[in-house]
């Protein structure tokens, strides 16, 4: 009789242990599935699909901080190329400089006004002079805000009789603003000025 009770109690303990193991396993499985679902939803939400020329292209959304240095350098590069790459055509000059001035504050507008008042653009058009800026490097310090930068490049000024290569070094600061069609990176250059612009060589044609 007592042996029967002992067997029943042992069987009950086995069933109870098995049930506990199954229950814990179910909770672990549910937790794992929930974790995987959240990861999947996060991945899906970070993927964007863009329709371009009838084709669906996949893009991945990232936090701005991940690409801050890249975006900052590209903003500075774009501004300088627009501001200093000009042709002897009033429309080209106005178009490039209008785009450039969306990327900077009044310090760039002041520089533009000084060049215009000194007849720089008029002389370019009259003398069929073109200029192009090739950026060597852009250094941005992201350790403090607003971000200080320095831009290094070579400016080639092409005249009918010669080509002048000039070293160009500028510096300034970057502050964050809202993104727009005219300013896709969402930065604004401020306190911008030229610290070096000297002849490197002259090639006579």
N, C-alpha and C positions, 0 to 999 in steps of 0.2 A: 504493500500500500504506500509506504513512505517512498519506496523506490519509484513508484509511478509519479508521485508528486514531484520528486526530484527530477525525473525525466521531463515532466511538463514544464517545470521552472527553467530547466536548462534550455529546452526548446524555445520557451518564451524569451529568454535572454538572447538567444541566437537571432530570433525574429526581430526583437527590438534593436539589436546591434546592426542587423542588416538594414532595417528600416532607417535608422539614423544615418548609416553610410549612404543609402540611396538619397535621403533628404539632403544631406550635405552636398552630394554629387550634383543633385538638381540645382541647388542654389549656386554652386560654382559654375555650372553650365549656363544658367541664366545670366549670371554676372559676366561671364566671358562673351556671351552673345550680345548683351547690352553694350559692353565695351566695343565690340567689333562694329555694332550698328552706329554708335556715336562716331567712331573713326571713319566709317564709310560716309556718313552724313557730312562730316567735316570736309572730307576729301571732295565729295560731290559739290559742296557749296563753294569750294575754292577753285573749281573748274568753271571756266566761262566758255561758251561756244559762240563764235563770231561768224556771221555769214558774210563772205567776201568774194565777189565775182562768182556767185553761184556755188561756192565751196564752203563747207563748214570747217572752220579752223578752231582748234582747241587752245585756250589760253588759261594760264594758272594765275590766280590772284594771290598775291603775297603781301605781307606787311610792309609798309613803306620803309621802315627802318632797315629791312633786309637789303634794300637797293639804294639807300640814301646816298652813299658815296658815288655810285654810278650815275644816279640822276643829277646830283649836284655838279659833277664834272661835265656831264653832257649839256646841262643848262649853261654853264660858263662857256663851254666850247661853242655852242650855238650862237650865243650872244656875240662873241668876238668875231666869229666868221661872218655873221650878218653885218656887224658894224664896220669891219675893215675890208671885206671883199666887195669891191665896187667896180663898176664899169663906167665909161664915159657916156652915160645915158641918164638923163635926169629922172626918168621913170624908174629905172633900176635902182638908182641911188635912193629915191624916196621910198620905194617898196621895201628894200632891205633895211633901211634905217627905221622905218615905221615898225617893222617886225621886231627889230632889236630893242627899240625903246619900250616895248611891252614887257621886256625881261629885266629892266633895270629902273632905278628911281631917277630923281632929278639930277644926280651927278652925271649920268650919261647924257641927259638932255642938255645940260650945261656945256659938255664937251662938244656935242653936235652943234649947238648954237655958236660956240667959239669958232669952230671950223667953217661954218657957213658965213659968219660975219667977216672972217678973214679971206673969204673968196676961194677956199680950198676946193669945194665941189665945182664951182664955176670954172676954175682953172683946169680941173680934171676934164671937164667936158670940152673946153676950148682947145686943150692940148692933146685930146684923144689919149688920155692917160688911164690905165686900168691898174687896179691893185688887188692882190690876193693875200690872204693870211693863212699860213700853215701852222697849226698848233703843234708844238713839240710836246708839252706836258701841262697838266693842271694839278696843282697841289691844293687840297682842301683839308682844313683842320676841323674835325668833327667833335673835338673834345670840349669845345665851349660854343655857346650860342650868343649872337649870330656867328655863323661859320666863316672864319677868315679864309681867303683863298689867294693864290698867286698863279697867274697864267703866263706861260712862256711860249713865244712863237716867233716866226720869221715872216716879215711882211715884204712881199715882192711888188715893187712899183715899176710898171712897164710903160716906158715912154717910146716915142718913135725912134730915138737915137740910142737909148740905153735901158738897161734894167738894173734897178737899185734894190739890193737886199738889205733889209733893216732888222735889227734885233728889237723885238717888242716884248716888254714885261709890264704887266699891269697887276694890280691887286685891289681887293675890296672885301666886302662881306656879303653873305647870303642870309636872307631871312625867309621863313616860310609864309606863303599866302595861299589862298584858294586856287585850285587848278581851274583853267579855262581853255578855250580853243586857242587863244592867243598866248597862253602861258601854260602849256601842258604839264610841265614839271612842278608847278606850284612853288617856285622860288622867285625872289626879287633881289637883284644885285643892288647893293647900296655902298656909299662911300667909295665909289670906283674911281681910280685914277691911274695914270701911266707913270711908272717909275723909271723906265728906260725905253728909249726909241732912238737908236743910233745906227749909222751905216756900217754894214759888214763888208760889202763889196759892191763894185759898180762894173757891169759888163756892157761895153760899148758895142753897138750893132754895126 
